Structure formats: C-alpha cells, structure tokens
Amino acid sequence: MTATEDLIATADAHSAHTYHPLPVVIATADGAWMTDVEGRRYLDLLAGYSALNFGHGNRRLLDAARAQMERVTLTSRAFHHDRFGAFCEQLAALCGMETVLPMNTGAEAVETAVKTARKWGYTVKGVPAEMAKIVVAGNNFHGRTTTIISFSTDPETRADFGPYTPGFQIVPYGDLTAMRSALTENTVAVLLEPVQGEAGVLVPPAGYLPAVRELTRERNVLFVADEVQSGLGRTGRTFACEHEGVVPDMYVLGKALGGGILPVSAVVSSREVLGVFRPGEHGSTFGGNPLACAVALEVIAMLRTGEYQARAARLGERLH
C-alpha cells in the first residue's frame, strides 16, 4: 500500500463521509501549487472553494497571523480588543457601507443575513409578525445549515433533513419576470449569488442584477448579495456585483476574508439595516476575534491596492 492509499484508508475509516475527495493527499502548498505525499505537484484550480484567493502560504497573511498569535487570539465579544474597530471600519469602507457584523463561516453569515432581513422587515418595513418572505434563486448554494437547505433545490443537500424552515420563495435564476411576480408587500429581501458557484459557475444574463437592484429599491426590499465565493477579488473585481455597477443593500462575505488561514465571515450593510440588532439578539464566541481581525485587516489592505483583482482578471483571460 502506498503512502497515499494508507492515508486515504485511515481517513475513510475514521471520518464521516460528507465528502468524496479526489485520491490525492496534499502535504505542502505554496502560491497556486500543491505537492502531495508522493512528491507530485498540482496546479490548484479550486483554491479552497475561493478561500485561497491570495494563494497558499501568502507571506503577508502568515506574518500578520504570527504577529497577532504572539499577542492575543481570542477575547470573546465580552471585551473590546484593539483590532476590532479597525477591522469593522476598514471592511465597511472597502464595501462602501457603514456597519459590519462579523461571524466565522459563510453559512453563519448567510444565516445572519436572513435574521437581519427578517428583523428589518418587522421593525422597519412593518411586515406583520411571522409573515416575512425572502426570495431566492433556484440552483442556489448558500451553505448547508438547516435553514439554508430549506431553500435549496439540490436534492443531495436537502433530502432527509426536514422538516424545513418556512419563509422562502424560489424563482428561476436570471428570470426577471418571475422575480417581479414573487415580490409582495411581505417580501423583506432578495438573496442572490451574483455568480452562482456550485450550480456550475453561472453568470446571470446581462442587465439582470441591475434590474433586480432597481426592482428591490422600488418595492422597499433589501437586495442581499452573497459574495462568499464570488467576492474579494475572485472575478477580477473586488465584488462580482461591480461587473454590472450594482451596489446591494447587504454584502455577505467569507472564505477569502480569512486569507485561507482561518474562517472569517461578515455581513456588511448600512446603520439602518444592521442597527436593528440589540445586545443579546445575535452573536458568536469567535466572531470578530483578534486573530481573525488581524488576518482580515491584511486581506483588506491587499485588496485596496487593486493588484490582486487585476491579476485575477489577467490570469482568468489566460486560462480561458
């Protein structure tokens, strides 16, 4: 038995089979390249499902993490810490927004966006209690929590996990007529991926996102852009929405925000929207921890230069 076969057999014997990985066991990685336990090199076109937008072992990000690990890694939100304010301020500025609610994983950020939209709908828009609706697109992928799979159309992630969370309406992706028909006085948000990732990297028809933006503005509905996979330089822009000149009411961010080092996610919006929360209504032990903020601050600084977005666009053309 080879080293690869032995390691795979051990993993298969002792881990839940929620993934079916390729028969490759990675030992080291640098930049866009990975090396397995047999010494073979691979060009990593997956990039950690977009968590590694800056490559494996990026020196700037590793240095930022090491420096913070020597100081303090976790305080919980019971205390202030000296990296939190700067992280929130600079991420908000990068997004052209005002307020940040930090979490850990992308799915947590989507759950947070759902809670935010519902709370805003009840307390600001005046939707009757328990009547809030969120419109989503078919073939979406926003995560695998119980609430999120409730509005999935993928039987692999949904089957045998009910009962499901109500309050969602699914329309075909890219179909503006269906979107317009779905919006009612009880609709609090439209939640979309600007580019659908797990569905097959599907780009919506030209003009669709701007039309949705205008429609949601007319109907007093929040436009929530899930940029967990498509954002932070992945498509050659800081956000995929930028390709069509769209600014949503709320960004959902994750993956690359942690630089491929640790999970960092966030919901970013206006003071009016995120201001609906009061202490105790939502939170996370690790959300916005000092180590996460230190790494994310370096990610933000790197994105401000524009060089990584330009490189992604250039290499994208080359690969095409």
C-alpha contacts under 8 A as a table, 3 or more apart, distances in Angstrom:
res1	aa1	res2	aa2	distance
1	M	5	E	5.93
1	M	6	D	6.20
2	T	5	E	5.15
2	T	6	D	6.13
3	A	6	D	5.13
3	A	7	L	6.18
3	A	37	V	6.94
3	A	38	E	7.30
4	T	7	L	5.34
4	T	8	I	6.17
4	T	23	P	7.70
4	T	24	V	6.96
4	T	25	V	6.01
4	T	37	V	6.58
4	T	38	E	7.19
5	E	8	I	5.16
5	E	9	A	6.02
6	D	9	A	5.15
6	D	10	T	6.29
7	L	10	T	5.16
7	L	11	A	6.27
7	L	25	V	7.51
8	I	11	A	5.09
8	I	12	D	6.06
8	I	23	P	7.44
8	I	25	V	7.49
9	A	12	D	5.08
9	A	13	A	6.10
10	T	13	A	5.16
10	T	14	H	6.34
11	A	14	H	5.42
11	A	15	S	5.69
12	D	15	S	5.79
12	D	16	A	7.72
12	D	17	H	7.25
17	H	20	H	7.02
21	P	24	V	7.70
24	V	36	D	6.67
25	V	36	D	5.29
25	V	37	V	6.09
26	I	29	A	7.66
26	I	34	M	6.58
26	I	35	T	5.75
26	I	36	D	4.04
26	I	37	V	6.10
27	A	34	M	7.69
27	A	35	T	5.95
27	A	36	D	5.00
27	A	37	V	5.34
28	T	34	M	5.93
28	T	35	T	5.31
28	T	36	D	6.83
29	A	32	A	7.67
29	A	33	W	5.68
29	A	34	M	4.11
29	A	35	T	5.94
29	A	56	H	5.74
29	A	57	G	7.01
30	D	33	W	5.41
30	D	34	M	6.39
30	D	55	G	6.97
30	D	56	H	4.76
30	D	57	G	5.46
30	D	58	N	7.65
31	G	54	F	7.54
31	G	55	G	4.32
31	G	56	H	4.59
31	G	57	G	6.41
31	G	58	N	6.78
32	A	43	L	5.90
32	A	44	D	5.44
32	A	45	L	7.65
32	A	47	A	7.64
32	A	55	G	5.44
32	A	56	H	6.46
33	W	41	R	6.66
33	W	42	Y	5.64
33	W	43	L	4.81
33	W	44	D	5.65
33	W	56	H	7.63
34	M	41	R	5.57
34	M	42	Y	5.17
34	M	43	L	6.51
34	M	44	D	6.46
35	T	38	E	7.92
35	T	39	G	5.76
35	T	40	R	5.42
35	T	41	R	4.40
35	T	42	Y	6.28
36	D	39	G	5.31
36	D	40	R	5.45
36	D	41	R	6.61
37	V	40	R	7.52
44	D	47	A	5.81
46	L	49	Y	5.66
46	L	50	S	7.04
47	A	50	S	5.23
47	A	51	A	6.36
47	A	52	L	4.84
47	A	53	N	6.49
47	A	55	G	7.17
48	G	51	A	4.96
48	G	52	L	5.46
48	G	260	G	7.51
49	Y	52	L	7.53
49	Y	229	Q	6.91
49	Y	255	K	7.74
50	S	53	N	5.66
50	S	229	Q	5.50
50	S	230	S	7.52
50	S	234	R	7.01
50	S	255	K	6.24
50	S	256	A	6.14
51	A	229	Q	7.69
51	A	254	G	7.78
51	A	255	K	4.08
51	A	256	A	4.02
51	A	257	L	7.45
51	A	258	G	7.22
51	A	259	G	6.48
51	A	260	G	5.15
52	L	55	G	4.99
52	L	56	H	6.37
52	L	255	K	7.66
52	L	256	A	5.81
52	L	259	G	6.11
52	L	260	G	4.85
53	N	232	L	7.73
53	N	233	G	7.06
53	N	234	R	6.33
53	N	256	A	5.80
53	N	259	G	7.28
53	N	260	G	7.85
54	F	58	N	6.49
54	F	256	A	7.71
54	F	259	G	6.66
54	F	260	G	7.91
54	F	308	Y	7.64
55	G	58	N	6.00
55	G	260	G	7.77
56	H	260	G	7.10
57	G	61	L	7.65
57	G	62	L	6.61
58	N	61	L	5.48
58	N	62	L	6.14
59	R	62	L	5.10
59	R	63	D	5.95
60	R	63	D	5.24
60	R	64	A	6.22
60	R	298	E	7.28
61	L	64	A	5.09
61	L	65	A	6.19
61	L	259	G	6.62
61	L	261	I	7.96
61	L	295	V	6.01
61	L	298	E	6.34
61	L	299	V	7.29
62	L	65	A	5.07
62	L	66	R	6.07
62	L	261	I	7.81
63	D	66	R	5.12
63	D	67	A	6.09
64	A	67	A	5.32
64	A	68	Q	6.32
64	A	294	A	6.25
64	A	295	V	5.86
64	A	298	E	6.87
65	A	68	Q	5.27
65	A	69	M	6.07
65	A	291	L	6.41
65	A	294	A	6.57
65	A	295	V	5.74
66	R	69	M	5.08
66	R	70	E	6.54
67	A	70	E	5.55
67	A	71	R	7.00
68	Q	71	R	5.16
68	Q	72	V	6.20
68	Q	73	T	6.76
68	Q	290	P	7.32
68	Q	291	L	5.85
68	Q	294	A	6.52
69	M	72	V	5.77
69	M	73	T	5.61
69	M	291	L	6.61
72	V	75	T	7.66
72	V	290	P	6.56
72	V	291	L	7.27
73	T	289	N	6.67
73	T	290	P	5.23
73	T	291	L	4.85
74	L	286	F	7.13
74	L	289	N	5.28
74	L	290	P	5.81
74	L	291	L	7.03
75	T	78	A	7.17
75	T	79	F	6.37
75	T	80	H	7.91
75	T	81	H	7.29
75	T	289	N	6.64
75	T	290	P	7.37
76	S	79	F	6.48
76	S	285	T	5.25
76	S	286	F	6.24
76	S	287	G	7.83
76	S	289	N	6.55
77	R	80	H	6.61
77	R	284	S	7.84
77	R	285	T	6.78
77	R	287	G	7.89
77	R	288	G	7.77
77	R	289	N	7.74
80	H	84	F	7.27
81	H	84	F	5.84
81	H	290	P	6.78
82	D	85	G	7.00
82	D	86	A	7.89
82	D	290	P	7.69
83	R	86	A	5.64
83	R	87	F	6.20
83	R	290	P	5.90
83	R	293	C	5.95
83	R	294	A	6.47
84	F	87	F	5.17
84	F	88	C	6.30
84	F	288	G	6.52
84	F	289	N	7.53
84	F	290	P	6.81
84	F	293	C	6.19
85	G	88	C	5.29
85	G	89	E	6.06
86	A	89	E	5.10
86	A	90	Q	5.92
86	A	297	L	7.70
87	F	90	Q	5.38
87	F	91	L	5.95
87	F	293	C	5.67
87	F	294	A	7.69
87	F	296	A	7.10
87	F	297	L	5.66
88	C	91	L	5.33
88	C	92	A	5.99
88	C	99	T	6.94
88	C	100	V	5.47
88	C	101	L	7.97
89	E	92	A	5.30
89	E	93	A	6.24
89	E	98	E	7.68
89	E	99	T	7.61
89	E	100	V	7.92
90	Q	93	A	4.98
90	Q	94	L	6.13
90	Q	297	L	7.44
90	Q	300	I	7.18
91	L	94	L	5.02
91	L	95	C	6.30
91	L	100	V	7.36
91	L	268	V	7.92
91	L	297	L	7.84
91	L	300	I	6.69
92	A	95	C	5.18
92	A	96	G	6.01
92	A	97	M	4.83
92	A	98	E	5.24
92	A	99	T	5.83
92	A	100	V	6.27
92	A	268	V	6.44
92	A	269	S	7.74
93	A	96	G	4.91
93	A	97	M	6.02
93	A	98	E	7.09
94	L	97	M	7.70
94	L	300	I	7.23
94	L	304	R	7.42
95	C	251	Y	7.77
95	C	268	V	7.37
97	M	268	V	6.61
97	M	269	S	5.43
97	M	270	S	5.72
98	E	268	V	7.47
98	E	269	S	6.12
98	E	270	S	4.97
98	E	271	R	5.99
99	T	268	V	5.75
99	T	269	S	5.46
99	T	270	S	5.58
99	T	271	R	5.70
99	T	274	L	6.75
100	V	266	A	6.55
100	V	267	V	5.83
100	V	268	V	4.56
100	V	269	S	6.60
100	V	274	L	7.71
101	L	266	A	5.51
101	L	267	V	5.18
101	L	268	V	6.41
101	L	274	L	7.57
102	P	109	A	7.81
102	P	264	V	7.56
102	P	265	S	5.89
102	P	266	A	4.18
102	P	267	V	6.42
102	P	287	G	5.26
102	P	288	G	5.20
103	M	108	E	6.40
103	M	109	A	6.04
103	M	264	V	6.36
103	M	265	S	4.92
103	M	266	A	5.32
103	M	267	V	7.86
103	M	283	G	7.74
103	M	284	S	6.40
103	M	286	F	7.26
103	M	287	G	4.13
103	M	288	G	6.43
104	N	108	E	6.56
104	N	109	A	7.36
104	N	254	G	7.54
104	N	263	P	5.16
104	N	264	V	4.38
104	N	265	S	4.75
104	N	266	A	7.41
104	N	286	F	6.86
104	N	287	G	5.47
104	N	288	G	7.85
105	T	108	E	5.19
105	T	109	A	6.43
105	T	254	G	6.28
105	T	255	K	7.32
105	T	263	P	5.62
105	T	264	V	6.05
105	T	265	S	5.42
106	G	109	A	5.04
106	G	110	V	6.31
106	G	142	H	7.74
106	G	143	G	7.10
106	G	228	V	6.10
106	G	252	V	7.66
106	G	253	L	6.65
106	G	254	G	4.91
106	G	255	K	6.64
106	G	264	V	7.93
106	G	265	S	5.76
106	G	266	A	7.94
107	A	110	V	5.06
107	A	111	E	6.18
107	A	142	H	6.42
107	A	143	G	4.82
107	A	144	R	6.99
107	A	145	T	6.85
107	A	148	I	7.84
108	E	111	E	5.04
108	E	112	T	6.08
108	E	265	S	7.72
109	A	112	T	4.89
109	A	113	A	6.16
109	A	252	V	6.11
109	A	253	L	7.05
109	A	254	G	7.48
109	A	265	S	6.05
109	A	266	A	5.70
109	A	267	V	5.96
110	V	113	A	4.94
110	V	114	V	6.25
110	V	142	H	6.74
110	V	143	G	7.76
110	V	148	I	7.94
110	V	226	D	7.45
110	V	252	V	6.44
110	V	267	V	7.95
111	E	114	V	5.09
111	E	115	K	6.31
111	E	147	T	7.52
111	E	148	I	7.36
112	T	115	K	5.11
112	T	116	T	6.02
112	T	267	V	7.19
113	A	116	T	4.95
113	A	117	A	6.05
113	A	224	V	7.68
113	A	250	M	7.93
113	A	252	V	7.14
113	A	267	V	6.54
114	V	117	A	5.26
114	V	118	R	6.26
114	V	134	I	7.95
115	K	118	R	5.23
115	K	119	K	6.08
116	T	119	K	5.19
116	T	120	W	6.01
116	T	273	V	7.26
116	T	274	L	6.71
116	T	276	V	7.49
116	T	277	F	7.77
117	A	120	W	5.09
117	A	121	G	5.98
117	A	188	V	5.96
117	A	189	A	6.11
117	A	222	L	7.12
117	A	273	V	7.82
118	R	121	G	4.95
118	R	122	Y	6.30
118	R	132	A	6.05
118	R	133	K	7.93
118	R	188	V	6.40
119	K	122	Y	5.28
119	K	123	T	6.01
119	K	124	V	7.97
119	K	276	V	6.63
119	K	277	F	7.87
120	W	123	T	5.29
120	W	124	V	5.20
120	W	125	K	6.58
120	W	188	V	7.59
120	W	273	V	6.18
120	W	276	V	6.20
121	G	124	V	5.70
121	G	125	K	4.76
121	G	126	G	6.05
121	G	127	V	5.52
121	G	132	A	6.70
121	G	186	N	7.93
121	G	187	T	7.91
121	G	188	V	5.18
122	Y	125	K	6.01
122	Y	126	G	4.92
122	Y	127	V	4.82
122	Y	128	P	6.51
122	Y	129	A	6.54
122	Y	132	A	7.53
123	T	126	G	5.82
123	T	127	V	7.78
123	T	276	V	7.36
125	K	188	V	7.86
125	K	220	N	7.69
127	V	131	M	6.65
127	V	132	A	6.37
127	V	185	E	7.51
127	V	186	N	5.60
127	V	188	V	7.97
128	P	131	M	5.62
128	P	132	A	7.41
128	P	186	N	7.68
129	A	132	A	7.41
131	M	167	G	7.42
131	M	186	N	6.33
132	A	167	G	6.33
132	A	186	N	5.29
132	A	187	T	5.91
132	A	188	V	6.05
133	K	167	G	4.80
133	K	168	F	5.45
133	K	169	Q	7.02
133	K	186	N	5.89
133	K	187	T	4.56
133	K	188	V	5.87
133	K	189	A	7.22
134	I	167	G	6.33
134	I	168	F	4.85
134	I	169	Q	6.28
134	I	187	T	5.76
134	I	188	V	5.85
134	I	189	A	4.92
134	I	190	V	5.74
134	I	191	L	7.05
135	V	168	F	5.76
135	V	169	Q	4.78
135	V	170	I	5.92
135	V	171	V	7.25
135	V	179	M	7.85
135	V	182	A	7.13
135	V	183	L	7.50
135	V	187	T	7.28
135	V	189	A	6.36
135	V	190	V	4.72
135	V	191	L	6.25
136	V	140	N	7.57
136	V	151	F	7.36
136	V	168	F	7.00
136	V	169	Q	6.14
136	V	170	I	4.97
136	V	171	V	6.35
136	V	190	V	5.97
136	V	191	L	5.16
136	V	192	L	6.12
137	A	140	N	5.71
137	A	170	I	5.29
137	A	171	V	5.00
137	A	172	P	5.46
137	A	173	Y	4.89
137	A	191	L	7.62
137	A	192	L	6.45
138	G	152	S	7.11
138	G	153	T	5.96
138	G	170	I	5.77
138	G	171	V	5.76
138	G	172	P	5.05
138	G	173	Y	5.76
139	N	152	S	6.80
139	N	153	T	5.55
139	N	154	D	6.60
139	N	173	Y	7.53
139	N	196	Q	7.84
139	N	199	A	5.66
140	N	152	S	6.23
140	N	153	T	7.20
140	N	192	L	7.74
140	N	193	E	7.31
140	N	196	Q	6.48
140	N	197	G	7.98
140	N	198	E	7.45
140	N	199	A	6.68
141	F	152	S	6.95
141	F	196	Q	7.30
141	F	197	G	7.02
141	F	198	E	5.98
141	F	199	A	7.26
142	H	148	I	6.47
142	H	226	D	7.45
143	G	148	I	6.04
143	G	149	I	7.20
144	R	148	I	5.86
144	R	149	I	5.54
144	R	157	T	6.80
145	T	148	I	5.23
145	T	149	I	6.13
146	T	149	I	5.47
146	T	150	S	6.34
146	T	161	F	7.41
146	T	162	G	7.99
146	T	164	Y	6.96
146	T	165	T	7.33
147	T	150	S	5.13
147	T	151	F	7.39
147	T	164	Y	6.80
147	T	165	T	5.34
148	I	151	F	5.80
148	I	152	S	6.74
149	I	152	S	4.74
149	I	157	T	6.53
149	I	158	R	5.48
149	I	164	Y	7.75
150	S	158	R	7.05
150	S	162	G	7.90
150	S	164	Y	4.93
150	S	165	T	5.51
150	S	166	P	7.34
151	F	168	F	6.25
151	F	169	Q	7.50
151	F	170	I	6.95
152	S	155	P	7.88
152	S	157	T	7.59
152	S	158	R	6.69
153	T	158	R	7.48
154	D	157	T	5.74
154	D	158	R	6.22
155	P	158	R	4.91
155	P	159	A	5.26
156	E	159	A	6.06
158	R	161	F	5.98
158	R	162	G	7.67
159	A	162	G	7.39
161	F	164	Y	7.55
169	Q	182	A	7.37
171	V	175	D	7.45
171	V	178	A	6.06
171	V	179	M	6.36
171	V	182	A	7.55
172	P	175	D	5.60
172	P	178	A	7.03
173	Y	204	P	7.21
174	G	204	P	5.30
174	G	205	P	6.04
174	G	208	Y	6.17
175	D	178	A	5.49
175	D	179	M	6.35
175	D	208	Y	7.87
176	L	179	M	4.91
176	L	180	R	6.07
176	L	208	Y	6.75
176	L	211	A	7.49
176	L	212	V	7.19
177	T	180	R	5.16
177	T	181	S	6.29
178	A	181	S	5.15
178	A	182	A	6.16
179	M	182	A	5.15
179	M	183	L	6.63
179	M	212	V	7.80
180	R	183	L	5.70
180	R	215	L	7.30
181	S	184	T	7.88
183	L	186	N	7.85
183	L	187	T	5.74
183	L	219	R	7.67
184	T	187	T	5.28
185	E	219	R	7.78
187	T	190	V	7.96
187	T	221	V	6.45
188	V	220	N	7.84
188	V	221	V	5.11
188	V	222	L	6.12
189	A	216	T	7.94
189	A	221	V	5.10
189	A	222	L	4.37
189	A	223	F	5.78
189	A	224	V	6.73
190	V	216	T	7.56
190	V	221	V	7.08
190	V	222	L	6.23
190	V	223	F	5.07
190	V	224	V	5.92
191	L	223	F	6.39
191	L	224	V	4.75
191	L	225	A	6.09
191	L	226	D	6.98
192	L	223	F	7.97
192	L	224	V	6.42
192	L	225	A	5.35
192	L	226	D	5.92
193	E	196	Q	5.31
193	E	197	G	7.75
193	E	225	A	5.83
193	E	226	D	4.88
193	E	227	E	6.39
193	E	230	S	7.79
194	P	203	V	7.29
194	P	204	P	7.31
194	P	209	L	7.34
194	P	225	A	6.52
194	P	226	D	7.08
194	P	227	E	7.02
194	P	230	S	7.25
194	P	240	A	6.06
194	P	241	C	5.94
195	V	201	V	6.27
195	V	202	L	5.59
195	V	203	V	4.94
195	V	204	P	6.73
195	V	230	S	6.41
195	V	240	A	7.13
196	Q	199	A	5.75
196	Q	200	G	6.84
196	Q	201	V	5.25
196	Q	202	L	4.93
196	Q	203	V	6.65
197	G	200	G	5.73
197	G	201	V	4.48
197	G	202	L	6.71
197	G	229	Q	6.87
197	G	230	S	7.56
198	E	201	V	6.60
199	A	202	L	6.67
204	P	208	Y	6.40
204	P	209	L	7.54
205	P	208	Y	5.57
206	A	209	L	7.71
206	A	244	E	7.91
207	G	210	P	5.49
207	G	211	A	6.12
207	G	244	E	7.22
208	Y	211	A	5.15
208	Y	212	V	6.18
209	L	212	V	5.07
209	L	213	R	6.09
209	L	241	C	7.59
209	L	244	E	7.02
209	L	246	V	6.89
210	P	213	R	4.94
210	P	214	E	6.22
210	P	244	E	6.67
210	P	245	G	7.36
210	P	246	V	5.86
211	A	214	E	5.13
211	A	215	L	6.05
212	V	215	L	4.98
212	V	216	T	6.02
212	V	223	F	7.84
213	R	216	T	5.37
213	R	217	R	6.22
213	R	223	F	6.51
213	R	246	V	7.01
213	R	247	V	7.86
213	R	248	P	6.91
214	E	217	R	5.12
214	E	218	E	6.22
215	L	218	E	5.14
215	L	219	R	6.25
216	T	219	R	5.12
216	T	220	N	5.91
216	T	221	V	4.74
216	T	222	L	6.32
216	T	223	F	6.25
217	R	220	N	5.26
217	R	221	V	6.21
217	R	222	L	7.49
218	E	221	V	7.79
222	L	248	P	7.80
222	L	249	D	5.75
222	L	250	M	7.45
223	F	248	P	5.23
223	F	249	D	5.22
223	F	250	M	6.52
224	V	248	P	5.96
224	V	249	D	5.98
224	V	250	M	4.76
224	V	251	Y	6.05
224	V	252	V	7.29
225	A	241	C	7.84
225	A	248	P	6.18
225	A	249	D	7.94
225	A	250	M	6.23
225	A	251	Y	5.11
225	A	252	V	6.14
226	D	229	Q	7.78
226	D	230	S	8.00
226	D	251	Y	6.16
226	D	252	V	4.71
226	D	253	L	6.78
227	E	230	S	4.92
227	E	231	G	4.53
227	E	232	L	7.87
227	E	239	F	6.89
227	E	240	A	7.24
227	E	251	Y	6.57
227	E	252	V	5.61
227	E	253	L	5.45
227	E	254	G	7.70
228	V	231	G	5.90
228	V	252	V	6.13
228	V	253	L	4.46
228	V	254	G	4.72
228	V	255	K	6.00
228	V	256	A	7.84
229	Q	234	R	7.57
229	Q	254	G	7.54
229	Q	255	K	6.82
230	S	233	G	7.74
230	S	234	R	5.56
230	S	235	T	6.36
230	S	239	F	6.86
230	S	240	A	5.85
231	G	234	R	5.66
231	G	235	T	7.16
231	G	237	R	7.75
231	G	238	T	6.02
231	G	239	F	4.46
231	G	240	A	5.82
231	G	253	L	7.13
232	L	237	R	7.35
232	L	238	T	4.68
232	L	239	F	5.78
232	L	256	A	6.56
232	L	257	L	7.27
232	L	303	L	7.27
233	G	236	G	5.34
233	G	237	R	5.11
233	G	238	T	4.43
233	G	239	F	6.53
233	G	303	L	7.28
233	G	308	Y	6.43
233	G	309	Q	4.64
233	G	312	A	6.84
234	R	237	R	7.01
234	R	238	T	7.41
234	R	239	F	7.82
234	R	240	A	7.84
234	R	309	Q	7.17
234	R	312	A	6.51
235	T	238	T	7.66
235	T	239	F	7.42
235	T	240	A	6.03
235	T	309	Q	7.38
235	T	312	A	6.59
235	T	313	A	6.58
236	G	240	A	7.92
236	G	308	Y	7.80
236	G	309	Q	4.38
236	G	310	A	5.77
236	G	311	R	7.23
236	G	312	A	4.90
236	G	313	A	4.18
236	G	314	R	7.85
236	G	316	G	7.97
237	R	240	A	6.13
237	R	242	E	6.60
237	R	243	H	7.22
237	R	309	Q	5.19
237	R	310	A	7.51
237	R	313	A	7.75
238	T	242	E	7.47
238	T	303	L	7.13
238	T	309	Q	6.36
239	F	242	E	5.59
239	F	243	H	7.90
240	A	243	H	5.81
241	C	244	E	5.90
241	C	245	G	6.48
241	C	246	V	5.24
241	C	247	V	6.71
241	C	248	P	7.97
242	E	245	G	4.65
242	E	246	V	5.66
242	E	247	V	7.30
243	H	246	V	7.65
248	P	251	Y	6.76
249	D	269	S	6.04
249	D	270	S	7.31
250	M	267	V	6.85
250	M	268	V	5.64
250	M	269	S	4.62
250	M	270	S	7.66
251	Y	267	V	5.77
251	Y	268	V	5.19
251	Y	269	S	6.60
252	V	265	S	7.69
252	V	266	A	6.12
252	V	267	V	4.79
252	V	268	V	6.64
253	L	257	L	7.10
253	L	265	S	5.35
253	L	266	A	5.22
253	L	267	V	6.30
253	L	268	V	7.90
254	G	257	L	5.30
254	G	258	G	7.14
254	G	263	P	7.38
254	G	264	V	5.68
254	G	265	S	3.88
254	G	266	A	6.36
255	K	258	G	6.02
255	K	259	G	7.42
255	K	260	G	7.20
255	K	263	P	6.61
255	K	264	V	6.69
255	K	265	S	6.89
256	A	259	G	4.93
256	A	260	G	6.22
256	A	299	V	7.99
257	L	260	G	7.99
257	L	263	P	7.84
257	L	264	V	5.74
257	L	265	S	6.51
257	L	295	V	7.98
257	L	296	A	5.48
257	L	299	V	6.38
257	L	300	I	7.94
258	G	261	I	5.80
258	G	262	L	5.26
258	G	263	P	5.37
258	G	264	V	4.75
258	G	265	S	7.53
258	G	292	A	6.70
258	G	295	V	6.21
258	G	296	A	5.64
258	G	299	V	7.53
259	G	262	L	7.15
259	G	295	V	6.77
259	G	296	A	7.05
259	G	299	V	6.44
260	G	263	P	7.69
261	I	295	V	7.97
262	L	292	A	7.00
263	P	292	A	7.54
264	V	287	G	7.50
264	V	288	G	7.76
264	V	292	A	6.06
264	V	296	A	7.44
265	S	287	G	7.94
269	S	273	V	6.45
269	S	274	L	6.36
270	S	273	V	5.35
270	S	274	L	6.23
270	S	275	G	7.79
271	R	274	L	5.42
271	R	275	G	5.03
272	E	275	G	5.14
272	E	276	V	6.97
273	V	276	V	6.04
274	L	277	F	6.28
275	G	278	R	7.75
277	F	281	E	6.32
277	F	282	H	7.37
278	R	281	E	5.81
278	R	282	H	7.99
279	P	282	H	7.30
280	G	283	G	7.08
283	G	287	G	7.29
284	S	287	G	4.93
286	F	289	N	5.36
287	G	292	A	8.00
288	G	292	A	6.16
288	G	293	C	5.95
289	N	292	A	5.33
289	N	293	C	6.14
290	P	293	C	5.10
290	P	294	A	6.10
291	L	294	A	5.16
291	L	295	V	6.36
292	A	295	V	5.37
292	A	296	A	6.02
293	C	296	A	5.03
293	C	297	L	5.85
294	A	297	L	5.21
294	A	298	E	6.57
295	V	298	E	5.27
295	V	299	V	6.38
296	A	299	V	4.85
296	A	300	I	6.14
297	L	300	I	5.08
297	L	301	A	6.21
298	E	301	A	4.98
298	E	302	M	6.18
299	V	302	M	5.16
299	V	303	L	6.25
300	I	303	L	5.10
300	I	304	R	6.19
301	A	304	R	5.20
301	A	305	T	7.06
302	M	305	T	5.76
302	M	306	G	7.55
302	M	307	E	7.89
302	M	308	Y	7.37
303	L	306	G	5.54
303	L	307	E	7.31
303	L	308	Y	6.47
303	L	309	Q	7.30
305	T	308	Y	7.60
306	G	309	Q	5.41
306	G	310	A	6.27
307	E	310	A	5.09
307	E	311	R	6.07
308	Y	311	R	5.01
308	Y	312	A	6.12
309	Q	312	A	5.15
309	Q	313	A	6.30
310	A	313	A	5.14
310	A	314	R	6.14
311	R	314	R	5.00
311	R	315	L	6.01
312	A	315	L	5.29
312	A	316	G	5.85
313	A	316	G	5.05
313	A	317	E	6.37
314	R	317	E	5.35
314	R	318	R	6.43
315	L	318	R	4.84
315	L	319	L	6.11
316	G	319	L	5.20
316	G	320	H	6.21
317	E	320	H	5.12
